[in-house]
Amino acid sequence: MRYVPKAPKAERAAWREKAMDFSERGELDSVIELWLAAKETERLARRLENASDGELESLSHYTTEPAARRLAKTHPGVAAKVFRALCMRVVDEGKSQYYFAALSNLEKAKNCYRSAGLDAQWRALVSEIRRKHHRKSGFMPGFERIAGGAGSRKARSFAKSAPKR
């Protein structure tokens, strides 16, 4: 917008709309950042809803996590899809040092699925994870707590756990 000639507000709004329409042809990771900054949540939700799971899983969590957090209240179904992709990206690649983040994203996905009324999709995700990743012993206990409704176990701080030892 800084390159738009100085014009009345009505013309600036038209230029902005042209720019946003043109941006829809861009790469997903670039437009997510742009639309978050421009507060174009409807456009963002539409684009993410139409994106494939593989496309979302290929994006960096630095890009998708802010989008999922922004959409969690207004578009929980889309946010659930993004949180699911954040989780599956870690689990599919077997990055065990990031399982805690995957479990956190999975719990957020569960909450979004529930608030969107998409319980069937949540159950499908649970059965898919059980089928594909049942041998990942570092991930499955936390997953079963979340799937069973107990939520993830919060890690105790050293200061609280040391006196008990």
C-alpha positions as CSV (number, residue, x, y, z in Angstrom):
1,M,0.0,0.0,0.0
2,R,2.9,2.3,0.4
3,Y,3.4,2.3,-3.4
4,V,-0.2,3.4,-4.0
5,P,-0.4,7.0,-5.2
6,K,-1.8,9.4,-2.6
7,A,-5.5,9.4,-3.2
8,P,-8.8,9.8,-1.3
9,K,-9.8,7.0,1.1
10,A,-12.4,5.6,-1.3
11,E,-9.6,5.0,-3.9
12,R,-7.2,3.6,-1.4
13,A,-9.9,1.0,-0.4
14,A,-10.3,0.0,-4.0
15,W,-6.5,-0.3,-4.4
16,R,-6.4,-2.5,-1.2
17,E,-9.1,-4.7,-2.5
18,K,-7.2,-5.1,-5.8
19,A,-4.1,-6.0,-3.9
20,M,-5.9,-8.6,-1.8
21,D,-7.6,-10.1,-4.8
22,F,-4.2,-10.4,-6.6
23,S,-2.6,-11.9,-3.5
24,E,-5.0,-14.9,-3.8
25,R,-2.8,-16.3,-6.5
26,G,0.3,-16.3,-4.3
27,E,2.0,-19.2,-2.4
28,L,0.1,-20.3,0.7
29,D,2.9,-19.5,3.2
30,S,3.3,-15.9,1.9
31,V,-0.4,-15.1,1.8
32,I,-1.0,-16.4,5.3
33,E,1.4,-13.9,6.7
34,L,0.0,-11.1,4.5
35,W,-3.6,-11.9,5.4
36,L,-2.9,-12.1,9.1
37,A,-1.2,-8.7,8.9
38,A,-4.1,-7.2,6.8
39,K,-6.7,-8.9,9.1
40,E,-8.3,-10.7,6.2
41,T,-9.5,-13.6,8.3
42,E,-12.4,-14.6,6.0
43,R,-10.1,-14.8,3.0
44,L,-7.5,-16.7,5.1
45,A,-10.2,-19.2,6.4
46,R,-11.4,-19.9,2.9
47,R,-7.9,-20.5,1.5
48,L,-6.9,-22.8,4.4
49,E,-10.2,-24.7,4.2
50,N,-9.5,-25.5,0.6
51,A,-5.9,-26.5,1.2
52,S,-5.0,-30.1,1.3
53,D,-3.6,-31.8,4.5
54,G,-0.3,-32.4,2.7
55,E,0.0,-28.8,1.7
56,L,-0.6,-27.6,5.3
57,E,1.8,-30.2,6.7
58,S,4.5,-28.9,4.4
59,L,4.3,-25.4,5.8
60,S,6.4,-24.1,8.7
61,H,4.8,-23.9,12.1
62,Y,6.0,-20.3,12.3
63,T,3.5,-19.6,9.6
64,T,0.6,-21.8,10.4
65,E,0.5,-21.6,14.2
66,P,-0.4,-17.9,14.3
67,A,-3.1,-18.5,11.7
68,A,-4.6,-21.4,13.7
69,R,-4.6,-19.3,16.9
70,R,-6.3,-16.4,15.1
71,L,-9.0,-18.7,13.5
72,A,-9.7,-20.8,16.6
73,K,-12.6,-18.6,17.9
74,T,-14.2,-17.5,14.6
75,H,-13.5,-20.5,12.4
76,P,-12.9,-23.5,14.7
77,G,-13.3,-26.1,12.0
78,V,-10.5,-24.5,9.9
79,A,-8.3,-24.0,13.0
80,A,-8.8,-27.7,13.8
81,K,-7.5,-28.7,10.4
82,V,-4.4,-26.5,10.8
83,F,-3.7,-27.7,14.3
84,R,-4.1,-31.3,13.1
85,A,-1.6,-30.6,10.3
86,L,0.9,-29.1,12.9
87,C,0.6,-32.3,14.9
88,M,0.8,-34.7,12.1
89,R,3.9,-33.0,10.6
90,V,5.8,-33.9,13.7
91,V,4.4,-37.3,14.3
92,D,4.7,-38.5,10.6
93,E,8.3,-37.5,10.5
94,G,9.0,-39.2,13.9
95,K,10.6,-36.1,15.5
96,S,10.3,-37.4,19.0
97,Q,11.9,-34.4,20.6
98,Y,8.9,-32.4,19.5
99,Y,6.2,-34.8,20.6
100,F,5.2,-32.4,23.4
101,A,4.4,-29.7,20.8
102,A,2.5,-32.3,18.7
103,L,0.4,-33.3,21.7
104,S,-0.3,-29.6,22.5
105,N,-1.5,-29.0,18.9
106,L,-3.5,-32.2,19.0
107,E,-5.3,-31.0,22.2
108,K,-6.0,-27.7,20.5
109,A,-7.3,-29.5,17.5
110,K,-9.6,-31.6,19.7
111,N,-11.0,-28.5,21.3
112,C,-11.6,-26.8,17.9
113,Y,-13.2,-30.0,16.5
114,R,-15.6,-30.1,19.5
115,S,-16.5,-26.4,19.3
116,A,-17.2,-26.7,15.6
117,G,-19.3,-29.7,16.1
118,L,-17.0,-32.0,14.1
119,D,-16.9,-34.9,16.5
120,A,-16.9,-37.4,13.6
121,Q,-13.8,-35.9,12.1
122,W,-12.1,-36.0,15.6
123,R,-12.9,-39.7,16.0
124,A,-11.6,-40.4,12.4
125,L,-8.3,-38.6,13.3
126,V,-8.0,-40.6,16.5
127,S,-8.5,-43.9,14.7
128,E,-6.0,-42.9,12.0
129,I,-3.4,-42.0,14.5
130,R,-3.9,-45.3,16.4
131,R,-3.7,-47.2,13.2
132,K,-0.6,-45.5,11.7
133,H,1.4,-44.6,14.8
134,H,0.7,-47.3,17.5
135,R,4.3,-48.2,17.8
136,K,5.5,-44.7,18.8
137,S,5.9,-45.2,22.5
138,G,7.0,-41.7,23.3
139,F,3.8,-40.3,21.7
140,M,1.0,-42.7,22.3
141,P,0.6,-42.4,26.1
142,G,0.0,-38.6,25.8
143,F,-2.1,-39.2,22.8
144,E,-4.3,-41.7,24.7
145,R,-4.8,-39.2,27.5
146,I,-6.0,-36.6,25.1
147,A,-8.1,-39.1,23.1
148,G,-9.6,-40.4,26.3
149,G,-10.6,-36.9,27.4
150,A,-8.1,-36.5,30.2
151,G,-6.0,-33.9,28.4
152,S,-2.3,-33.7,28.2
153,R,-0.3,-33.9,31.4
154,K,1.4,-30.7,32.3
155,A,5.0,-31.0,33.2
156,R,5.8,-30.0,36.8
157,S,8.5,-27.4,37.4
158,F,11.7,-28.6,39.0
159,A,10.9,-26.5,42.1
160,K,7.7,-28.4,42.7
161,S,9.0,-31.9,41.9
162,A,12.4,-31.6,43.8
163,P,11.0,-31.6,47.4
164,K,9.0,-34.8,46.7
165,R,12.3,-36.6,45.8
